[in-house]
């Protein structure tokens, strides 16, 4: 009998990586930075020695500087990963058990339900809604629906991008922190891949008071 993946993995939809031949075109299909690397970054890379390129990266100094940039108390509040996909994956595998469920919005970042499924965690979808107030956003987070799903489904986590991919929906940190207060035994993970496009970020708010809050981010969007 030949070696086979776990049945749960075989049932997952195929994730399609970026296709060949995208360079030199307007790249909007993967929500990455569409421009070029800034000249000062290229200049810094040219100063990196071949020894440093051949070694595992040292992140202590970088993490301290990043914590200061984000307004965090120190480097102990940060972990570095190979992109926010990996950060979300590690959080899911660390805090969620196979057979549990997690609340997500619909539509959402396509990797979130995929990473949940890999762990055997059911994604409970709460659709975005039209705002009640006239002139409000066409796509709005349904906070009552999110809270109800967390409670009724006995979900172990809430995982939401804010700003949301692909709708751009954003919410003030206080809304997510209120859910963290109401559900202290549940993981509240807010993916801030697009935080530079929002007025306020979550990191500094969540650092002290909310041990059940995880905030992820990336350098691949606004920072290229």
TIGU-943748 format. One record per residue (C-alpha): residue number from 1; x, y, z; residue in one letter. Coordinates in steps of 0.2 Angstrom, whole numbers, plus 2048, in hexadecimal, padded with zeros to 3 digits. Layout:
N
> pos|c1|c2|c3|code
> NUM|X|Y|Z|a
...
REM end
This chain:
224
> pos|c1|c2|c3|code
> 1|800|800|800|x
> 2|807|811|7FB|x
> 3|809|81F|808|x
> 4|7FA|82B|807|x
> 5|7F7|83C|810|x
> 6|7EA|83C|81E|x
> 7|7D8|83B|817|x
> 8|7D5|84D|81E|x
> 9|7E3|854|813|x
> 10|7DE|84B|804|x
> 11|7CD|853|805|x
> 12|7D4|865|805|x
> 13|7D2|870|7F6|x
> 14|7E2|873|7EC|x
> 15|7EA|883|7F0|x
> 16|7F1|88B|7E0|x
> 17|801|895|7E2|x
> 18|805|8A5|7D8|x
> 19|806|8A0|7C6|x
> 20|816|8A3|7BB|x
> 21|818|8B2|7B0|x
> 22|811|8BF|7BD|x
> 23|820|8CB|7BD|x
> 24|81F|8DB|7B3|x
> 25|80C|8DB|7B5|x
> 26|800|8E3|7C1|x
> 27|7FF|8D6|7CE|x
> 28|7EF|8D7|7D8|x
> 29|7EA|8C4|7D9|x
> 30|7F3|8C0|7E9|x
> 31|7F1|8D0|7F2|x
> 32|804|8D3|7F3|x
> 33|80E|8E3|7F2|x
> 34|80C|8E7|7DF|x
> 35|81C|8F3|7DE|x
> 36|82E|8F0|7DF|x
> 37|83A|8EE|7EE|x
> 38|83F|900|7F4|x
> 39|851|904|7EF|x
> 40|857|906|801|x
> 41|852|8F4|804|x
> 42|85B|8EE|7F5|x
> 43|86A|8F8|7FB|x
> 44|869|8EF|80C|x
> 45|868|8DE|805|x
> 46|878|8E1|7FA|x
> 47|881|8E4|80B|x
> 48|87C|8D3|812|x
> 49|88B|8C7|812|x
> 50|88B|8B5|80A|x
> 51|88D|8AE|81B|x
> 52|87D|8B6|822|x
> 53|874|8B0|813|x
> 54|879|89E|816|x
> 55|875|89E|828|x
> 56|864|89D|832|x
> 57|85E|8AF|835|x
> 58|861|8B7|846|x
> 59|851|8BF|84C|x
> 60|854|8C6|85D|x
> 61|85A|8D8|858|x
> 62|84D|8D8|84B|x
> 63|83F|8D3|856|x
> 64|843|8E0|863|x
> 65|842|8EE|856|x
> 66|832|8E7|84F|x
> 67|82A|8E7|861|x
> 68|82F|8F9|863|x
> 69|828|8FD|852|x
> 70|817|8F5|856|x
> 71|816|8FD|867|x
> 72|818|8EC|871|x
> 73|820|8EB|882|x
> 74|82E|8E0|87C|x
> 75|834|8D2|870|x
> 76|82B|8C5|87B|x
> 77|81B|8CA|873|x
> 78|821|8C5|862|x
> 79|825|8B6|858|x
> 80|82B|8B6|846|x
> 81|825|8AB|838|x
> 82|827|8A8|825|x
> 83|817|8B2|822|x
> 84|807|8B4|82B|x
> 85|801|8A3|823|x
> 86|80D|89A|82E|x
> 87|809|8A5|83D|x
> 88|7F6|8A0|83B|x
> 89|7FB|88E|838|x
> 90|805|88D|848|x
> 91|7F8|896|852|x
> 92|7EB|889|84C|x
> 93|7F6|87A|850|x
> 94|7FA|881|861|x
> 95|7E9|886|867|x
> 96|7DC|87B|85E|x
> 97|7D8|869|85E|x
> 98|7D2|85E|850|x
> 99|7BF|85D|851|x
> 100|7BD|86F|858|x
> 101|7B6|87D|84E|x
> 102|7BC|88F|84B|x
> 103|7B1|89E|846|x
> 104|7B6|8A7|836|x
> 105|7AE|8B5|82B|x
> 106|7A8|8B2|81A|x
> 107|7B1|8B6|80E|x
> 108|7C2|8B6|816|x
> 109|7D4|8B2|813|x
> 110|7D4|8A2|809|x
> 111|7E2|89A|814|x
> 112|7D9|89B|824|x
> 113|7CC|88E|820|x
> 114|7D9|883|818|x
> 115|7E5|884|827|x
> 116|7D6|880|833|x
> 117|7D1|871|828|x
> 118|7E3|86B|828|x
> 119|7E2|86A|83B|x
> 120|7D0|861|83A|x
> 121|7C8|871|841|x
> 122|7B7|876|83A|x
> 123|7B5|888|833|x
> 124|7A4|890|839|x
> 125|7A1|89E|82D|x
> 126|798|8AE|831|x
> 127|795|8B8|822|x
> 128|799|8CB|820|x
> 129|789|8D5|820|x
> 130|783|8E6|81A|x
> 131|785|8F3|827|x
> 132|775|8F9|82F|x
> 133|779|90B|82F|x
> 134|776|914|81E|x
> 135|787|918|816|x
> 136|790|90A|820|x
> 137|79B|8FD|818|x
> 138|793|8F1|80C|x
> 139|79D|8E3|814|x
> 140|79D|8E4|827|x
> 141|7A2|8D8|835|x
> 142|793|8D0|83E|x
> 143|799|8D1|850|x
> 144|789|8CB|857|x
> 145|78A|8BC|84B|x
> 146|79C|8B9|84F|x
> 147|799|8B9|862|x
> 148|789|8AE|860|x
> 149|794|8A1|856|x
> 150|7A1|8A1|863|x
> 151|795|89D|870|x
> 152|788|892|867|x
> 153|795|888|85E|x
> 154|7A0|887|86D|x
> 155|7AE|88C|861|x
> 156|7C0|88C|867|x
> 157|7C6|89B|85D|x
> 158|7C1|8AA|852|x
> 159|7CD|8AD|844|x
> 160|7CA|8BD|839|x
> 161|7D5|8C8|82E|x
> 162|7D2|8DB|832|x
> 163|7D3|8E3|826|x
> 164|7CB|8D4|81E|x
> 165|7D1|8CC|80E|x
> 166|7C8|8CD|802|x
> 167|7BB|8DA|807|x
> 168|7C6|8E7|810|x
> 169|7BB|8E7|81F|x
> 170|7C3|8EE|82E|x
> 171|7BD|8F0|840|x
> 172|7C4|8FA|84F|x
> 173|7CF|8EF|85B|x
> 174|7C2|8F2|869|x
> 175|7B6|8E6|860|x
> 176|7C2|8D8|860|x
> 177|7C8|8DB|872|x
> 178|7B6|8DB|878|x
> 179|7B4|8CA|870|x
> 180|7C4|8C5|879|x
> 181|7BD|8CB|88A|x
> 182|7AD|8C2|887|x
> 183|7B5|8B1|882|x
> 184|7C6|8B0|88C|x
> 185|7C8|89E|889|x
> 186|7C7|89F|876|x
> 187|7D5|8A4|86A|x
> 188|7D1|8B5|862|x
> 189|7DD|8B6|853|x
> 190|7DD|8C6|848|x
> 191|7E7|8C6|838|x
> 192|7EE|8D7|835|x
> 193|7F7|8D4|824|x
> 194|7EF|8E4|81E|x
> 195|7F1|8EE|82E|x
> 196|7FA|8FC|825|x
> 197|7EA|900|81C|x
> 198|7E0|902|82C|x
> 199|7E0|911|838|x
> 200|7E5|907|848|x
> 201|7EE|8F6|84B|x
> 202|7EA|8E9|858|x
> 203|7FB|8E4|85F|x
> 204|7FE|8F1|86C|x
> 205|7EC|8F0|872|x
> 206|7EC|8DD|875|x
> 207|7FE|8DB|87C|x
> 208|7FA|8DD|88F|x
> 209|7E8|8D9|893|x
> 210|7E3|8CB|887|x
> 211|7ED|8BB|888|x
> 212|7E0|8B2|87C|x
> 213|7E4|8BF|86E|x
> 214|7F0|8BB|860|x
> 215|7F4|8C8|852|x
> 216|7FD|8C3|842|x
> 217|804|8CE|835|x
> 218|810|8CE|826|x
> 219|81C|8D8|81C|x
> 220|816|8D3|80B|x
> 221|808|8DF|809|x
> 222|80B|8F2|80C|x
> 223|81D|8F0|810|x
> 224|821|8E5|800|x
REM end
